[in-house]
Amino acid sequence: MNIWLIYPYGNIPGEGKRPDRPHMVADALVAAGHKVTWWASCFDHGSKKFRSRVWKDINVSDDFTIRLVPTTGYKRHISYKRIAHEKIYSKQIYAYANKVISPDLIILSEPALFRGKPIIKLVEEKNCLLMLDMLDKWPELFNIILPKPFKPFGKLLFKPWYDARRKLFQKAHGIITVSNSYMDVVQGIIPKFPVENSEIVYFGTDVVKQRAEMKASPILPSPLQNIIKEKGELWAIYASTLGSNYDLDTLLDAAKLLKDREVNVKILIAGIGPLQD
């Protein structure tokens, strides 16, 4: 099959980060004998930097191409500019689609509230299959931006987006999610969706490669090479996104408490994101 992956976000080769969801999906599909094109955003969500300002193809192998889609940038994860970025991304894909061989299957990463319509139009025009890969819960997550008194009314305030998500899921021929709780959300949206067309596929890593790296002689990242671990000192490491919906304020408050109480713990923070500075 000729398969398109519509995942704007993800690490691409040469960026110094391990392959994540879309790259691993592509590798699995190629290994199964399919031809894959991953339509990735030209704007890197993690670093908030442009990879390219124009269309660019990265040929990973004969059967796997990463196509960078020109779109706009943004600074905040939840913002109008982020919405504009997603809308332009999907419109660009729709406009470019007639220049290349049509897909047999499109796998669309979800949440796709702001980029789903052009892709659904493509699915209908190309008469291809649609699979959704649910990676996060939008609009549920938008409740974090609401003032505390309004949080109980999130479902009502975001009803148009809940409705849009339900319509998108009703168009799908197959659905995968990253956890049991996300599959519960799917079953709440479309209770009669065929069980045989759904699957839970957890976030993962290349276990064999990771174990090989763990056995190799350790080479510390350069920022750690100049840090000396004192005798009896405990190191606690936070490694994840530095974003507003990750409780970093609590982490920093904990660090202050540890210092004030002279507890012999050093907290190391590793990651990138909008709160990096």
C-alpha positions, 0 to 999 in steps of 0.5 A, a space after each residue: 500500500 501507499 500510505 501517508 502519515 499526517 503527523 505534523 509533530 515528531 523528530 526527524 533524522 539529523 536532529 539528535 533525538 531518538 525516533 518517536 511515534 511517526 518515525 516508528 510507525 513508518 519503520 513498522 509499515 515499511 518492514 511490512 512491505 508498504 511505501 510510506 510518506 510522512 508529511 511533517 511540519 517544517 516547524 519543529 514543535 520542540 525547538 520552536 525553530 524552522 527546519 525549512 521555509 519551503 517544501 523539502 523531501 528527506 529520503 530515509 530509504 527507498 520506501 520511506 520519505 519525510 516531506 516537510 510541509 511549509 507552514 507558520 510558527 508559534 511560541 505557545 503550545 495553546 495559542 491562536 498561532 498554533 491553530 493557524 500553524 495546523 490549519 495552514 499545514 493541512 491546507 498545504 497538504 491538500 493543495 500539494 496532493 494532486 502532484 504526487 501518487 494518491 494514497 491507499 491509506 491516510 493515517 492522521 494523528 489525533 488531535 486533529 481539530 484544526 487540521 482535519 477538514 482538508 484531510 477528510 476532503 482528501 480521503 473522500 476525493 481519493 477514495 482511500 482509507 482513513 485511520 486515526 492515531 489518538 495521541 492526546 485528548 483535545 479538547 479536554 486538555 484545554 480546561 487547563 487554560 480556563 480560570 478555576 470557576 469556569 473549569 466545571 463548564 469546560 465541556 459546554 464551553 468547548 462543545 463545538 470542538 467536541 462535536 467536531 471531534 465526534 464527526 471526525 471519528 465517525 469518518 474513520 475506518 480504523 482507530 489506534 490509541 496510545 492507552 486504554 483510557 484513550 480507547 475509553 474516550 473513543 468508545 464514549 464518542 462512537 460506542 458502535 465502532 467495530 472492535 476489530 478495527 481498533 487497537 491500543 499501540 502504546 508509546 514505545 522505544 527501540 528496546 534492542 537499541 536502547 539496551 545496547 546503548 545501556 551496555 556501551 561505555 557511557 558518554 555523558 552529554 557535554 552539560 553533565 561532564 563539568 558537574 561533579 557528583 558530591 559524596 552522598 549526594 542524590 541526583 534526581 533527573 526530570 527529562 521531558 517537555 518543558 511546557 505549561 501543562 507539565 508541573 514545572 513550578 512545583 518542581 522548582 518549588 521543591 528545589 527551593 525547599 530542598 535547598 532551604 532544608 539543606 537536603 543533599 539532593 541535586 535536581 537535573 532538568 533535561 528537555 526543551 519547550 516553551 519554558 526552556 529559558 
